[in-house]
């Protein structure tokens, strides 16, 4: 059984570290504080898929360090609220918003998204979550809450990199789950739960290659900086994260774990 490995506390509490900045840039082609499997191309497509405009209001569940939400606020001009259960991430996000002069358009809250979301019905034009719902217990409730806070005609997007595509051993599941709570699902289950919650016009895209690509780049970017990372994270945690990334790459490249991107609407 794999030991618990820390990814998120290090990534968010040490966001300003130069070595982490270099790794993010090398892995993704841009530094948005990412810890997901979202490629630069997918990041650029998300505003279009969500139909975001300057007048839009958006909610990001699992905002992490907040840099992607701030990019949307800056480039699209929309207002955005980001939620995360990691306090260091939320603190960092609000600091970045202040520094960038975007605090009137973007703010971030420490919220457990498995609970009732702290917003009125029909509050947002768009709700999205990048590789986050797999970390949150009670997906039917989470999807129902996403629908509730969406305005009629609003759009929802999320990605899930834990759709079972083949045989996975208990050792692989343990390594893949070493960084925190995870829920694995069979093909078609997310679509079923979205329909059950009340979403319509559901579109599904296979983005497994994104996880394969990002995990390889991330592993290699970390490996070339191993001495610095061992000092920052400790030898056991460094080794654990490398095993995690290697496992993600193996499972996705062999299509035994799949990643899908889902987009759906709320009825008018």
KEVEXVO-344713 format. One record per residue (C-alpha): x, y, z. Coordinates in steps of 0.001 Angstrom, whole numbers, plus 524288, in hexadecimal, padded with zeros to 5 digits. Example, Ala and Ser with C-alpha at 12.3 -4.5 7.8 and 13.67 -1.06 7.14 Angstrom:
BEGIN
8300C7EE6C81E78835667FBDC81BE4
//
This chain:
BEGIN
8000080000800008056B80D5B7FC15807F18178280688800BB824768063B807EB82E1A7FD8B8063F83CDD7FE1180417843F67F13C7FAC584F287F3FF8002A854FF8009580DA7855F77FA8E8088585B1F7ED9C8003C865DE7F3C0807EE8697B7FFF48146B86A467F7D580DF5870147EBCC8183E87ACF7EAC0823AA871557EAAA82BE5873097DE6382DD18646C7DCA181F17861FF7DCC981D2086D3D7D32F82706867257C9F78207F859D67CB0F812FC85F5B7C81281818866D77BC4981F5F85B027B707813D8851E97B96C808C485A437B41D80F5F864617AB7C80A5C86F217B489809FB871947C3217FC21872147C8707FF2886B407D5427F9C285EAD7CF887F926851537D5FA7EFD384B517CC0F7F01F844257BF047EB1F84FE07B77D7F3B7853257ABD07F658861057A74F7ED5A85E8079BB97E230859DA7A4687E3FF865A77AD567E24E86E557A1817D60B8672679D1C7CEDE867637AA2D7C9CF8757B7A8FB7C4138724479BA37BDFD865917A06B7B7DA86CDA7ABD77B3488781A7A2FB7BA17881D87ABDE7B9228905B7A8D07BCE089CB77B0047AF3089D497B5E97AFAF88F1F7BABE7B0BB88A997C8C07B80087DCD7CAFF7BA88874867D6467C69F86BDF7D6D07C620860497E0127D3D785C4B7E4077DAAA868FB7E03C7E7AB8653F7E6857F10C870BD7E60E7E72B878C97DE517F00187C477D2DF7E7328764D7C8787DB1B87D407CDAD7E2C3889F07CDAA7E6E1887A87BFA27D87D8866C7BBE87D51B892CA7C3677E00189A057BC697DEA5894CF7AE907CFE8892E07ADA97CC3D89D967B72F7C241895337BE577C00B895027CCFC7C3FF888647D3A37C344881E17E0EB7CCA5876EA7E4337CAA286CAA7EEC17D488863667F4A07D5BA85B04800CB7E44D85E14801B17E61C86A5A809F37F3C886D2F804C17EE7F86D017F6E17E376876707FA297EC8E87FA5801707F61087F937F60E7EB02881E27EC487E5DC88DD97F36F7F39C8935F7F4957F5AE8918D7E5EE7E8AC898477E3317ECA28A40B7EB797FA0C8A4DB7E5227F4358A4237D7717E9E68AE6C7DA897DF0C8A4927D7F77D9108A3897E5887CC878AA317E10E7CAA689FF87D6637D01D893BF7DCD77CF9588ED17EAAC7D1FB881C07F1257CBD087A8D7FC8B7CFA586F23805227C434865DC802C67C205857388037C7BAC7854A17F6BD7B51A847E67FBEB7AC128506A8042D7A158859B17FFC57A799864867F7C47A65A871F17FE6A79F45878917F3167914A87B8B7EF4E78A5D8740A7E48C78D42878BB7D6AA79970880717DA7F7A31E87D657CF947A38A87CC37C0C77ADCC872017C1477B32B868227CAFA7BF5A860097C89C7C8D6856D17CF6E7D5B08521F7C99F7D94A844697CE4F7D30C847057DB8F7C64583F847DCF87CDC4832B87DE767D2DC8383A7EB687C57983BD77F0E67BC6B832407F7ED7AE39831757F3CB7AE9A834907E53779FBC834477E35D79E5383F317ED5A7A9B0846E67E7A17A3A48465C7DA0E7965384A2E7DF8079C83855E37E6487A370859D87D9C37966C859767D2B278F8E861017DD8E798F886C937DD56798F986D477CE6B78FED876D67C7D1786128710D7BE2E78D4486F3D7B16079A4286F257B88D7A51B865B37B5687ACEF85C1F7BDA97BA0E8559F7BAC07C25D84BE07C2227CCFC841E57BF6D7CF2B834A67C5BA7DBF282D267C4327D75E821537CBF97CE4581A4B7C2A77D19180BD47C28C7D5D1807087B5257DBC37F9D67B83E7E1B87F1487C2B37E86A7F8B77CDC77EF647F1E87D90E7ED857F56E7E74B7FBC87FA0B7E7BF7F947803337DC467ECE5808677E2877F45880AC97EF307FF348122B7E81D7F58D819D47DFB67EDE881D747EC0D7F9D0820A97F46F7F7E782F6F7F3C97EA3782F8E7F9A57DC0882B627F9247D7C8826067EBEC7CB90820777E59A7CCD5817B17D9947C15E815EF7D0597BD7080CE57C5397BB408124A7B7717ADFC818D67B62C7AC0481B2D7C4BB7AEE0829C07C43D7A52982B8D7B91C79AF2823F57C0C479D0F82C417CCF579C99838DD7C51878F91835007BF1578AA5831077CC7878E7183E747D1E0786D1845167C6EB791428490A7BD0F78E0E848D47AEA1795A6848DD7A1BD7A0DA841097A78C7AD2F8405079F367B88F8374A7A27C7C67A8382C79D157D13582E3279F457DD14835D97A41D7E50882A647A9597F0C082E927A1257F15E83B317A8FE7F3CE833AF7B59B7FDE482B267AEC18052A837057A9948048883F497B5EC80885834337BF1681494831497B6B8818B783F837B5F68162A841A47C47281E19835A57C85082987839AB7BFB482951847F27C40F829D7843887D23A8342D839317CFBB83DB78431D7CA1183C1A84B4F7D67B83C7E83FFA7E00A846C8845D77E92183EF78526C7EB228323E84B017ECDD837CC841697F6BA83BE784D417FEB882E72853917FD78825ED847687FF1882E7583D49805C683394830E17FF3D827B88285D8025381DE98321D7FCE8826088349C7F0BB826EA8260A7EE188184B824607F0BA8146582F207E73481D36829A07DCAA816EA81C457DE8F80977822B97DDBA80CB1829B17D0E9812D681D8E7CB258069E815D57CEAC7FDB481FF77C845805D181F6E7BBDF805D28109B7BB447F73980F0B7BDCF7F2FE819A07B4467FC7F815F57A9717F754807FD7AA527E96A80D737AB257E6858060A7B7897E2A88130E7BDAF7DBDF81D077B5117D9AC82B9D7B5DF7CD3F831C67B0997C8A983FD17AF5C7BA18842247B1527B22D84E1A7AD507A39984FB47AFE3798D6859F67B0BA78E5285D7F7BA63780F985E537B40777B7986BE87B1E1
//
